[in-house]
Protein backbone atom coordinates (compact mmCIF):
# COMPACT_ATOMS: atom_id res chain seq x y z
CA UNK A 1 0.00 0.00 0.00
CA UNK A 2 1.29 3.44 -0.90
CA UNK A 3 1.07 6.00 1.90
CA UNK A 4 1.57 9.66 1.10
CA UNK A 5 4.36 11.27 3.15
CA UNK A 6 1.89 13.62 4.85
CA UNK A 7 -0.23 10.63 5.98
CA UNK A 8 2.68 8.58 7.32
CA UNK A 9 3.41 8.23 11.00
CA UNK A 10 6.41 10.01 12.42
CA UNK A 11 7.80 6.72 13.71
CA UNK A 12 6.64 3.32 15.06
CA UNK A 13 5.99 4.82 18.50
CA UNK A 14 3.31 7.13 17.08
CA UNK A 15 1.05 4.38 15.74
CA UNK A 16 1.75 2.04 18.66
CA UNK A 17 0.68 4.78 21.09
CA UNK A 18 -2.44 5.43 19.02
CA UNK A 19 -3.43 1.73 19.25
CA UNK A 20 -2.55 1.56 22.96
CA UNK A 21 -4.80 4.56 23.61
CA UNK A 22 -7.79 2.48 22.49
CA UNK A 23 -8.05 3.41 18.83
CA UNK A 24 -8.54 0.63 16.35
CA UNK A 25 -8.81 -0.12 12.67
CA UNK A 26 -11.66 -1.93 11.03
CA UNK A 27 -15.12 -2.88 12.20
CA UNK A 28 -16.06 -3.74 15.81
CA UNK A 29 -17.36 -7.24 16.61
CA UNK A 30 -20.61 -5.94 18.09
CA UNK A 31 -23.23 -5.47 15.31
CA UNK A 32 -24.58 -2.18 16.72
CA UNK A 33 -21.08 -0.76 17.13
CA UNK A 34 -20.22 -1.95 13.61
CA UNK A 35 -23.31 -0.21 12.20
CA UNK A 36 -22.45 2.99 14.07
CA UNK A 37 -18.85 2.87 12.79
CA UNK A 38 -19.93 2.44 9.16
CA UNK A 39 -22.53 5.21 9.47
CA UNK A 40 -19.89 7.50 10.99
CA UNK A 41 -17.48 6.78 8.12
CA UNK A 42 -20.22 7.41 5.55
CA UNK A 43 -20.91 10.83 7.10
CA UNK A 44 -17.21 11.74 6.92
CA UNK A 45 -16.57 10.59 3.36
CA UNK A 46 -17.86 12.30 0.24
CA UNK A 47 -20.32 10.34 -1.93
CA UNK A 48 -17.58 9.86 -4.51
CA UNK A 49 -15.58 7.64 -2.11
CA UNK A 50 -16.33 3.92 -1.94
CA UNK A 51 -15.68 2.02 1.27
CA UNK A 52 -14.03 -1.32 0.55
CA UNK A 53 -14.58 -4.53 2.46
CA UNK A 54 -11.72 -6.91 3.19
CA UNK A 55 -11.87 -10.64 2.55
CA UNK A 56 -11.50 -11.69 6.17
CA UNK A 57 -13.86 -12.14 9.12
CA UNK A 58 -14.39 -8.38 9.30
CA UNK A 59 -15.97 -8.45 5.84
CA UNK A 60 -19.23 -9.99 7.07
CA UNK A 61 -19.51 -7.44 9.88
CA UNK A 62 -18.92 -4.60 7.42
CA UNK A 63 -21.42 -5.89 4.91
CA UNK A 64 -24.04 -6.46 7.61
CA UNK A 65 -23.51 -2.97 8.99
HTML snippet that shows the backbone in 3Dmol.js (N, CA, C, O; Angstrom):
<script src="https://3Dmol.org/build/3Dmol-min.js"></script>
<div id="view" style="width:600px;height:400px;position:relative"></div>
<script>
const pdb = `
ATOM      1  N   UNK A   1       0.843  -1.163   0.000  1.00  0.00           N
ATOM      2  CA  UNK A   1       0.000   0.000   0.000  1.00  0.00           C
ATOM      3  C   UNK A   1       0.894   1.233   0.000  1.00  0.00           C
ATOM      4  O   UNK A   1       1.864   1.316   0.753  1.00  0.00           O
ATOM      5  N   UNK A   2       0.552   2.177  -0.848  1.00  0.00           N
ATOM      6  CA  UNK A   2       1.288   3.436  -0.897  1.00  0.00           C
ATOM      7  C   UNK A   2       0.683   4.414   0.099  1.00  0.00           C
ATOM      8  O   UNK A   2      -0.529   4.626   0.107  1.00  0.00           O
ATOM      9  N   UNK A   3       1.515   5.002   0.928  1.00  0.00           N
ATOM     10  CA  UNK A   3       1.066   6.000   1.900  1.00  0.00           C
ATOM     11  C   UNK A   3       1.781   7.309   1.585  1.00  0.00           C
ATOM     12  O   UNK A   3       3.009   7.368   1.531  1.00  0.00           O
ATOM     13  N   UNK A   4       0.993   8.346   1.381  1.00  0.00           N
ATOM     14  CA  UNK A   4       1.566   9.663   1.102  1.00  0.00           C
ATOM     15  C   UNK A   4       2.423  10.102   2.299  1.00  0.00           C
ATOM     16  O   UNK A   4       2.098   9.774   3.440  1.00  0.00           O
ATOM     17  N   UNK A   5       3.496  10.828   2.054  1.00  0.00           N
ATOM     18  CA  UNK A   5       4.360  11.274   3.146  1.00  0.00           C
ATOM     19  C   UNK A   5       3.613  12.045   4.236  1.00  0.00           C
ATOM     20  O   UNK A   5       3.943  11.922   5.416  1.00  0.00           O
ATOM     21  N   UNK A   6       2.621  12.828   3.856  1.00  0.00           N
ATOM     22  CA  UNK A   6       1.890  13.623   4.850  1.00  0.00           C
ATOM     23  C   UNK A   6       0.919  12.773   5.671  1.00  0.00           C
ATOM     24  O   UNK A   6       0.426  13.230   6.702  1.00  0.00           O
ATOM     25  N   UNK A   7       0.636  11.536   5.229  1.00  0.00           N
ATOM     26  CA  UNK A   7      -0.232  10.632   5.976  1.00  0.00           C
ATOM     27  C   UNK A   7       0.552   9.636   6.827  1.00  0.00           C
ATOM     28  O   UNK A   7      -0.024   8.946   7.668  1.00  0.00           O
ATOM     29  N   UNK A   8       1.850   9.561   6.613  1.00  0.00           N
ATOM     30  CA  UNK A   8       2.677   8.581   7.318  1.00  0.00           C
ATOM     31  C   UNK A   8       2.874   8.972   8.781  1.00  0.00           C
ATOM     32  O   UNK A   8       2.823  10.147   9.145  1.00  0.00           O
ATOM     33  N   UNK A   9       3.100   7.957   9.600  1.00  0.00           N
ATOM     34  CA  UNK A   9       3.406   8.230  11.003  1.00  0.00           C
ATOM     35  C   UNK A   9       4.815   8.802  11.109  1.00  0.00           C
ATOM     36  O   UNK A   9       5.639   8.635  10.209  1.00  0.00           O
ATOM     37  N   UNK A  10       5.071   9.466  12.202  1.00  0.00           N
ATOM     38  CA  UNK A  10       6.410  10.012  12.421  1.00  0.00           C
ATOM     39  C   UNK A  10       7.414   8.899  12.672  1.00  0.00           C
ATOM     40  O   UNK A  10       8.556   8.962  12.216  1.00  0.00           O
ATOM     41  N   UNK A  11       6.972   7.873  13.407  1.00  0.00           N
ATOM     42  CA  UNK A  11       7.804   6.716  13.709  1.00  0.00           C
ATOM     43  C   UNK A  11       6.897   5.608  14.258  1.00  0.00           C
ATOM     44  O   UNK A  11       5.695   5.822  14.413  1.00  0.00           O
ATOM     45  N   UNK A  12       7.451   4.436  14.552  1.00  0.00           N
ATOM     46  CA  UNK A  12       6.642   3.322  15.058  1.00  0.00           C
ATOM     47  C   UNK A  12       5.952   3.663  16.376  1.00  0.00           C
ATOM     48  O   UNK A  12       4.849   3.182  16.635  1.00  0.00           O
ATOM     49  N   UNK A  13       6.579   4.473  17.199  1.00  0.00           N
ATOM     50  CA  UNK A  13       5.993   4.819  18.500  1.00  0.00           C
ATOM     51  C   UNK A  13       4.668   5.563  18.330  1.00  0.00           C
ATOM     52  O   UNK A  13       3.769   5.416  19.158  1.00  0.00           O
ATOM     53  N   UNK A  14       4.538   6.359  17.269  1.00  0.00           N
ATOM     54  CA  UNK A  14       3.305   7.128  17.075  1.00  0.00           C
ATOM     55  C   UNK A  14       2.105   6.213  16.874  1.00  0.00           C
ATOM     56  O   UNK A  14       1.082   6.387  17.537  1.00  0.00           O
ATOM     57  N   UNK A  15       2.209   5.243  15.974  1.00  0.00           N
ATOM     58  CA  UNK A  15       1.048   4.381  15.739  1.00  0.00           C
ATOM     59  C   UNK A  15       0.839   3.398  16.873  1.00  0.00           C
ATOM     60  O   UNK A  15      -0.301   3.037  17.165  1.00  0.00           O
ATOM     61  N   UNK A  16       1.909   2.952  17.523  1.00  0.00           N
ATOM     62  CA  UNK A  16       1.754   2.038  18.663  1.00  0.00           C
ATOM     63  C   UNK A  16       1.033   2.742  19.827  1.00  0.00           C
ATOM     64  O   UNK A  16       0.200   2.135  20.500  1.00  0.00           O
ATOM     65  N   UNK A  17       1.352   4.003  20.057  1.00  0.00           N
ATOM     66  CA  UNK A  17       0.678   4.779  21.093  1.00  0.00           C
ATOM     67  C   UNK A  17      -0.786   4.970  20.738  1.00  0.00           C
ATOM     68  O   UNK A  17      -1.652   4.875  21.607  1.00  0.00           O
ATOM     69  N   UNK A  18      -1.066   5.233  19.490  1.00  0.00           N
ATOM     70  CA  UNK A  18      -2.440   5.427  19.024  1.00  0.00           C
ATOM     71  C   UNK A  18      -3.280   4.177  19.302  1.00  0.00           C
ATOM     72  O   UNK A  18      -4.404   4.280  19.793  1.00  0.00           O
ATOM     73  N   UNK A  19      -2.733   2.994  18.986  1.00  0.00           N
ATOM     74  CA  UNK A  19      -3.433   1.731  19.252  1.00  0.00           C
ATOM     75  C   UNK A  19      -3.570   1.510  20.754  1.00  0.00           C
ATOM     76  O   UNK A  19      -4.639   1.114  21.218  1.00  0.00           O
ATOM     77  N   UNK A  20      -2.522   1.755  21.513  1.00  0.00           N
ATOM     78  CA  UNK A  20      -2.554   1.556  22.964  1.00  0.00           C
ATOM     79  C   UNK A  20      -3.562   2.467  23.646  1.00  0.00           C
ATOM     80  O   UNK A  20      -4.088   2.132  24.707  1.00  0.00           O
ATOM     81  N   UNK A  21      -3.832   3.618  23.041  1.00  0.00           N
ATOM     82  CA  UNK A  21      -4.802   4.558  23.611  1.00  0.00           C
ATOM     83  C   UNK A  21      -6.248   4.152  23.326  1.00  0.00           C
ATOM     84  O   UNK A  21      -7.177   4.881  23.674  1.00  0.00           O
ATOM     85  N   UNK A  22      -6.442   2.988  22.690  1.00  0.00           N
ATOM     86  CA  UNK A  22      -7.789   2.476  22.493  1.00  0.00           C
ATOM     87  C   UNK A  22      -8.353   2.672  21.102  1.00  0.00           C
ATOM     88  O   UNK A  22      -9.490   2.281  20.837  1.00  0.00           O
ATOM     89  N   UNK A  23      -7.581   3.271  20.209  1.00  0.00           N
ATOM     90  CA  UNK A  23      -8.048   3.413  18.828  1.00  0.00           C
ATOM     91  C   UNK A  23      -7.878   2.073  18.121  1.00  0.00           C
ATOM     92  O   UNK A  23      -7.095   1.228  18.554  1.00  0.00           O
ATOM     93  N   UNK A  24      -8.596   1.894  17.062  1.00  0.00           N
ATOM     94  CA  UNK A  24      -8.538   0.627  16.350  1.00  0.00           C
ATOM     95  C   UNK A  24      -8.784   0.868  14.871  1.00  0.00           C
ATOM     96  O   UNK A  24      -9.228   1.943  14.465  1.00  0.00           O
ATOM     97  N   UNK A  25      -8.496  -0.128  14.091  1.00  0.00           N
ATOM     98  CA  UNK A  25      -8.805  -0.121  12.668  1.00  0.00           C
ATOM     99  C   UNK A  25      -9.942  -1.100  12.447  1.00  0.00           C
ATOM    100  O   UNK A  25     -10.136  -2.010  13.254  1.00  0.00           O
ATOM    101  N   UNK A  26     -10.675  -0.936  11.400  1.00  0.00           N
ATOM    102  CA  UNK A  26     -11.658  -1.930  11.029  1.00  0.00           C
ATOM    103  C   UNK A  26     -13.008  -1.761  11.698  1.00  0.00           C
ATOM    104  O   UNK A  26     -13.368  -0.677  12.158  1.00  0.00           O
ATOM    105  N   UNK A  27     -13.741  -2.855  11.739  1.00  0.00           N
ATOM    106  CA  UNK A  27     -15.123  -2.880  12.202  1.00  0.00           C
ATOM    107  C   UNK A  27     -15.201  -3.619  13.533  1.00  0.00           C
ATOM    108  O   UNK A  27     -14.624  -4.698  13.668  1.00  0.00           O
ATOM    109  N   UNK A  28     -15.904  -3.061  14.522  1.00  0.00           N
ATOM    110  CA  UNK A  28     -16.063  -3.740  15.809  1.00  0.00           C
ATOM    111  C   UNK A  28     -16.832  -5.060  15.668  1.00  0.00           C
ATOM    112  O   UNK A  28     -17.576  -5.242  14.705  1.00  0.00           O
ATOM    113  N   UNK A  29     -16.657  -5.966  16.608  1.00  0.00           N
ATOM    114  CA  UNK A  29     -17.364  -7.245  16.609  1.00  0.00           C
ATOM    115  C   UNK A  29     -18.855  -7.078  16.868  1.00  0.00           C
ATOM    116  O   UNK A  29     -19.672  -7.787  16.279  1.00  0.00           O
ATOM    117  N   UNK A  30     -19.210  -6.155  17.737  1.00  0.00           N
ATOM    118  CA  UNK A  30     -20.610  -5.941  18.089  1.00  0.00           C
ATOM    119  C   UNK A  30     -21.368  -5.347  16.896  1.00  0.00           C
ATOM    120  O   UNK A  30     -20.937  -4.336  16.342  1.00  0.00           O
ATOM    121  N   UNK A  31     -22.497  -5.962  16.490  1.00  0.00           N
ATOM    122  CA  UNK A  31     -23.228  -5.470  15.312  1.00  0.00           C
ATOM    123  C   UNK A  31     -23.686  -4.012  15.414  1.00  0.00           C
ATOM    124  O   UNK A  31     -23.623  -3.281  14.425  1.00  0.00           O
ATOM    125  N   UNK A  32     -24.138  -3.584  16.573  1.00  0.00           N
ATOM    126  CA  UNK A  32     -24.578  -2.184  16.720  1.00  0.00           C
ATOM    127  C   UNK A  32     -23.397  -1.227  16.625  1.00  0.00           C
ATOM    128  O   UNK A  32     -23.500  -0.163  16.013  1.00  0.00           O
ATOM    129  N   UNK A  33     -22.276  -1.606  17.231  1.00  0.00           N
ATOM    130  CA  UNK A  33     -21.084  -0.763  17.131  1.00  0.00           C
ATOM    131  C   UNK A  33     -20.559  -0.738  15.697  1.00  0.00           C
ATOM    132  O   UNK A  33     -20.083   0.292  15.220  1.00  0.00           O
ATOM    133  N   UNK A  34     -20.650  -1.888  15.011  1.00  0.00           N
ATOM    134  CA  UNK A  34     -20.221  -1.946  13.611  1.00  0.00           C
ATOM    135  C   UNK A  34     -21.083  -1.027  12.758  1.00  0.00           C
ATOM    136  O   UNK A  34     -20.566  -0.287  11.922  1.00  0.00           O
ATOM    137  N   UNK A  35     -22.389  -1.069  12.965  1.00  0.00           N
ATOM    138  CA  UNK A  35     -23.309  -0.212  12.204  1.00  0.00           C
ATOM    139  C   UNK A  35     -22.996   1.266  12.466  1.00  0.00           C
ATOM    140  O   UNK A  35     -22.970   2.075  11.538  1.00  0.00           O
ATOM    141  N   UNK A  36     -22.759   1.606  13.727  1.00  0.00           N
ATOM    142  CA  UNK A  36     -22.449   2.994  14.074  1.00  0.00           C
ATOM    143  C   UNK A  36     -21.140   3.433  13.426  1.00  0.00           C
ATOM    144  O   UNK A  36     -21.028   4.568  12.961  1.00  0.00           O
ATOM    145  N   UNK A  37     -20.148   2.541  13.392  1.00  0.00           N
ATOM    146  CA  UNK A  37     -18.853   2.873  12.791  1.00  0.00           C
ATOM    147  C   UNK A  37     -19.005   3.142  11.291  1.00  0.00           C
ATOM    148  O   UNK A  37     -18.468   4.121  10.773  1.00  0.00           O
ATOM    149  N   UNK A  38     -19.740   2.266  10.599  1.00  0.00           N
ATOM    150  CA  UNK A  38     -19.931   2.440   9.159  1.00  0.00           C
ATOM    151  C   UNK A  38     -20.718   3.720   8.879  1.00  0.00           C
ATOM    152  O   UNK A  38     -20.376   4.467   7.962  1.00  0.00           O
ATOM    153  N   UNK A  39     -21.753   3.977   9.652  1.00  0.00           N
ATOM    154  CA  UNK A  39     -22.531   5.210   9.468  1.00  0.00           C
ATOM    155  C   UNK A  39     -21.665   6.439   9.692  1.00  0.00           C
ATOM    156  O   UNK A  39     -21.771   7.419   8.955  1.00  0.00           O
ATOM    157  N   UNK A  40     -20.808   6.390  10.707  1.00  0.00           N
ATOM    158  CA  UNK A  40     -19.894   7.501  10.988  1.00  0.00           C
ATOM    159  C   UNK A  40     -18.957   7.733   9.797  1.00  0.00           C
ATOM    160  O   UNK A  40     -18.759   8.870   9.369  1.00  0.00           O
ATOM    161  N   UNK A  41     -18.385   6.649   9.267  1.00  0.00           N
ATOM    162  CA  UNK A  41     -17.485   6.777   8.123  1.00  0.00           C
ATOM    163  C   UNK A  41     -18.215   7.346   6.911  1.00  0.00           C
ATOM    164  O   UNK A  41     -17.668   8.174   6.183  1.00  0.00           O
ATOM    165  N   UNK A  42     -19.448   6.901   6.699  1.00  0.00           N
ATOM    166  CA  UNK A  42     -20.219   7.409   5.552  1.00  0.00           C
ATOM    167  C   UNK A  42     -20.502   8.902   5.677  1.00  0.00           C
ATOM    168  O   UNK A  42     -20.548   9.608   4.669  1.00  0.00           O
ATOM    169  N   UNK A  43     -20.691   9.387   6.897  1.00  0.00           N
ATOM    170  CA  UNK A  43     -20.911  10.828   7.096  1.00  0.00           C
ATOM    171  C   UNK A  43     -19.642  11.624   6.818  1.00  0.00           C
ATOM    172  O   UNK A  43     -19.711  12.757   6.342  1.00  0.00           O
ATOM    173  N   UNK A  44     -18.484  11.037   7.111  1.00  0.00           N
ATOM    174  CA  UNK A  44     -17.214  11.736   6.920  1.00  0.00           C
ATOM    175  C   UNK A  44     -16.761  11.774   5.465  1.00  0.00           C
ATOM    176  O   UNK A  44     -16.127  12.736   5.032  1.00  0.00           O
ATOM    177  N   UNK A  45     -17.085  10.732   4.718  1.00  0.00           N
ATOM    178  CA  UNK A  45     -16.568  10.594   3.364  1.00  0.00           C
ATOM    179  C   UNK A  45     -17.526  11.179   2.336  1.00  0.00           C
ATOM    180  O   UNK A  45     -18.743  11.063   2.484  1.00  0.00           O
ATOM    181  N   UNK A  46     -16.989  11.801   1.302  1.00  0.00           N
ATOM    182  CA  UNK A  46     -17.864  12.298   0.237  1.00  0.00           C
ATOM    183  C   UNK A  46     -18.503  11.116  -0.511  1.00  0.00           C
ATOM    184  O   UNK A  46     -17.997   9.995  -0.464  1.00  0.00           O
ATOM    185  N   UNK A  47     -19.603  11.379  -1.188  1.00  0.00           N
ATOM    186  CA  UNK A  47     -20.318  10.339  -1.928  1.00  0.00           C
ATOM    187  C   UNK A  47     -19.467   9.701  -3.025  1.00  0.00           C
ATOM    188  O   UNK A  47     -19.764   8.596  -3.478  1.00  0.00           O
ATOM    189  N   UNK A  48     -18.431  10.382  -3.444  1.00  0.00           N
ATOM    190  CA  UNK A  48     -17.579   9.861  -4.511  1.00  0.00           C
ATOM    191  C   UNK A  48     -16.583   8.818  -4.013  1.00  0.00           C
ATOM    192  O   UNK A  48     -15.886   8.202  -4.820  1.00  0.00           O
ATOM    193  N   UNK A  49     -16.502   8.609  -2.696  1.00  0.00           N
ATOM    194  CA  UNK A  49     -15.580   7.641  -2.111  1.00  0.00           C
ATOM    195  C   UNK A  49     -16.327   6.353  -1.798  1.00  0.00           C
ATOM    196  O   UNK A  49     -17.401   6.379  -1.197  1.00  0.00           O
ATOM    197  N   UNK A  50     -15.753   5.229  -2.210  1.00  0.00           N
ATOM    198  CA  UNK A  50     -16.331   3.920  -1.939  1.00  0.00           C
ATOM    199  C   UNK A  50     -15.573   3.277  -0.794  1.00  0.00           C
ATOM    200  O   UNK A  50     -14.342   3.288  -0.768  1.00  0.00           O
ATOM    201  N   UNK A  51     -16.307   2.722   0.148  1.00  0.00           N
ATOM    202  CA  UNK A  51     -15.682   2.018   1.274  1.00  0.00           C
ATOM    203  C   UNK A  51     -15.528   0.567   0.879  1.00  0.00           C
ATOM    204  O   UNK A  51     -16.507  -0.095   0.536  1.00  0.00           O
ATOM    205  N   UNK A  52     -14.304   0.067   0.925  1.00  0.00           N
ATOM    206  CA  UNK A  52     -14.032  -1.319   0.554  1.00  0.00           C
ATOM    207  C   UNK A  52     -14.183  -2.254   1.743  1.00  0.00           C
ATOM    208  O   UNK A  52     -14.067  -1.846   2.899  1.00  0.00           O
ATOM    209  N   UNK A  53     -14.440  -3.501   1.435  1.00  0.00           N
ATOM    210  CA  UNK A  53     -14.582  -4.531   2.457  1.00  0.00           C
ATOM    211  C   UNK A  53     -13.480  -5.561   2.230  1.00  0.00           C
ATOM    212  O   UNK A  53     -13.262  -6.011   1.105  1.00  0.00           O
ATOM    213  N   UNK A  54     -12.794  -5.928   3.299  1.00  0.00           N
ATOM    214  CA  UNK A  54     -11.715  -6.907   3.195  1.00  0.00           C
ATOM    215  C   UNK A  54     -12.286  -8.308   3.017  1.00  0.00           C
ATOM    216  O   UNK A  54     -13.496  -8.507   3.128  1.00  0.00           O
ATOM    217  N   UNK A  55     -11.430  -9.264   2.746  1.00  0.00           N
ATOM    218  CA  UNK A  55     -11.869 -10.637   2.547  1.00  0.00           C
ATOM    219  C   UNK A  55     -11.717 -11.504   3.779  1.00  0.00           C
ATOM    220  O   UNK A  55     -11.643 -12.728   3.665  1.00  0.00           O
ATOM    221  N   UNK A  56     -11.668 -10.898   4.952  1.00  0.00           N
ATOM    222  CA  UNK A  56     -11.497 -11.691   6.171  1.00  0.00           C
ATOM    223  C   UNK A  56     -12.783 -11.672   6.998  1.00  0.00           C
ATOM    224  O   UNK A  56     -13.847 -11.311   6.493  1.00  0.00           O
ATOM    225  N   UNK A  57     -12.682 -12.057   8.255  1.00  0.00           N
ATOM    226  CA  UNK A  57     -13.861 -12.136   9.120  1.00  0.00           C
ATOM    227  C   UNK A  57     -14.550 -10.786   9.296  1.00  0.00           C
ATOM    228  O   UNK A  57     -15.754 -10.734   9.546  1.00  0.00           O
ATOM    229  N   UNK A  58     -13.801  -9.702   9.168  1.00  0.00           N
ATOM    230  CA  UNK A  58     -14.393  -8.378   9.303  1.00  0.00           C
ATOM    231  C   UNK A  58     -15.318  -8.047   8.135  1.00  0.00           C
ATOM    232  O   UNK A  58     -16.170  -7.165   8.248  1.00  0.00           O
ATOM    233  N   UNK A  59     -15.155  -8.747   7.020  1.00  0.00           N
ATOM    234  CA  UNK A  59     -15.972  -8.449   5.836  1.00  0.00           C
ATOM    235  C   UNK A  59     -17.451  -8.642   6.120  1.00  0.00           C
ATOM    236  O   UNK A  59     -18.265  -7.798   5.746  1.00  0.00           O
ATOM    237  N   UNK A  60     -17.809  -9.733   6.773  1.00  0.00           N
ATOM    238  CA  UNK A  60     -19.229  -9.987   7.068  1.00  0.00           C
ATOM    239  C   UNK A  60     -19.799  -8.917   7.978  1.00  0.00           C
ATOM    240  O   UNK A  60     -20.930  -8.474   7.780  1.00  0.00           O
ATOM    241  N   UNK A  61     -19.025  -8.492   8.984  1.00  0.00           N
ATOM    242  CA  UNK A  61     -19.506  -7.436   9.878  1.00  0.00           C
ATOM    243  C   UNK A  61     -19.707  -6.138   9.105  1.00  0.00           C
ATOM    244  O   UNK A  61     -20.689  -5.430   9.327  1.00  0.00           O
ATOM    245  N   UNK A  62     -18.797  -5.823   8.211  1.00  0.00           N
ATOM    246  CA  UNK A  62     -18.916  -4.598   7.421  1.00  0.00           C
ATOM    247  C   UNK A  62     -20.089  -4.638   6.473  1.00  0.00           C
ATOM    248  O   UNK A  62     -20.802  -3.646   6.320  1.00  0.00           O
ATOM    249  N   UNK A  63     -20.298  -5.776   5.834  1.00  0.00           N
ATOM    250  CA  UNK A  63     -21.422  -5.895   4.910  1.00  0.00           C
ATOM    251  C   UNK A  63     -22.756  -5.868   5.642  1.00  0.00           C
ATOM    252  O   UNK A  63     -23.729  -5.303   5.143  1.00  0.00           O
ATOM    253  N   UNK A  64     -22.806  -6.473   6.815  1.00  0.00           N
ATOM    254  CA  UNK A  64     -24.040  -6.460   7.608  1.00  0.00           C
ATOM    255  C   UNK A  64     -24.348  -5.073   8.175  1.00  0.00           C
ATOM    256  O   UNK A  64     -25.511  -4.726   8.377  1.00  0.00           O
ATOM    257  N   UNK A  65     -23.316  -4.293   8.427  1.00  0.00           N
ATOM    258  CA  UNK A  65     -23.508  -2.969   8.990  1.00  0.00           C
ATOM    259  C   UNK A  65     -24.093  -2.056   7.940  1.00  0.00           C
ATOM    260  O   UNK A  65     -24.336  -0.880   8.209  1.00  0.00           O
TER     261      UNK A  65
END
`;
const viewer = $3Dmol.createViewer("view");
viewer.addModel(pdb, "pdb");
viewer.setStyle({}, {cartoon: {color: "spectrum"}});
viewer.zoomTo();
viewer.render();
</script>
